[in-house]
Amino acid sequence: MTASALTRPGQRERLPVKLAEIDWRLVGLLCVVAGVGVMMLYSLGGASWEPWAANHVLRFGACIVIMLVLSLVNLRIWFATAYPIYFAALALLVAVDLFGYTANNAKSWLDLGVTRIQPSELMKIGVVLALARWYHGASAQDARMSWKLIIPAAIIGVPVLLVADQPDLGTAMLIAMTGGAMMFMAGLSWRLVVAAAAAAAVAIPLFVQFVLHEYQRQRVLTFLTPEADPSGSGYHIMQSKIAMGSGGFLGKGFGLGSQSQLEFLPEKQTDFIFAALAEEFGFVGSFSVLLIYAAIIVIALRIATLSHSHFGRMAAAGVTATFAVYILINGAMVMGLAPVVGVPMPLLSYGGTVLLTVMVGFGLIQAVRVHRYLELPKGRGLF
């Protein structure tokens, strides 16, 4: 039995004891990846802290504080607020549909005057919490195969449809894949998995042809044949491939990437920062970053297995799945293995909204670790 397990319950609530229970290895690895992001943004800014690197440092510093504060929040509070957070995010998505602010061809924002918020980012956490709450009260049979699976399917499907209608295909894909991963981890029957895969194979071509906007359909076609229009719709993917391939094994060197430094690589500080990393540091550098990502995922999944509550296990696993899907989609996108859908590489890419979402998620994971011995009620009610 570990020393933590021997700690008296009343003592465990004290701040020094809670801080000691945080997984500082995970904090360190997150800082390393963010540090690589700062280094790349400094290089891409022309060896200057402006316009991106300094802001990334400040934002990550603030997000680390937020993560540590959230890690100390009792898991009972996360449990009690799971559905309210989800429904609040859902209401905000409906508000976006009614009177949202349009930017980059997508009506994804709410303009509050002093600032703008993107409710789809809150929904990434909301879906994880709502699914974790539902599966906490569900039986093994309900999770495997039951008509009650309509409920988690609706928890996933409603926000996916609202986000896709904005249109924000990348975020809709991320929510759908995260939700699907959580249903699978909860014990979904293989028969339903195979049936869903078959249905998706039939539905995807119809979805592309009749549901997607023209520019989104063009992205899919460009993904299949980027060489057909290398200076037009295929430009992003072609330049990303050139940047990654030209880096070779060891890369061209810090600040010496021709595709990124000479402005050939589009969105180099956000969606395609991993391509810039591969150009400057080659296979060794990019693979090393992927190994750090893998270590973060392994530690987070290990934290999920330690939780005594099913809610804690599912919440930590769901946030980890979201993080992994970020990496999967962005990595496939910059290598030309998936359409360009505007999903950034977490912690590396410049942008405050996604960074905040990711770090709030890791705050939840750390809260699961700090309160891993906590037992939660099995009630099935919404609240």
Helices and strands as residue ranges (DSSP letters): H 3-6, H 9-12, H 15-21, H 24-44, H 53-71, H 75-99, E 101-103, E 106-111, E 116-117, H 119-137, H 140-144, G 147-149, H 150-164, H 169-185, H 190-210, H 214-224, G 226-228, H 235-246, H 258-261, H 273-306, H 310-334, H 352-370
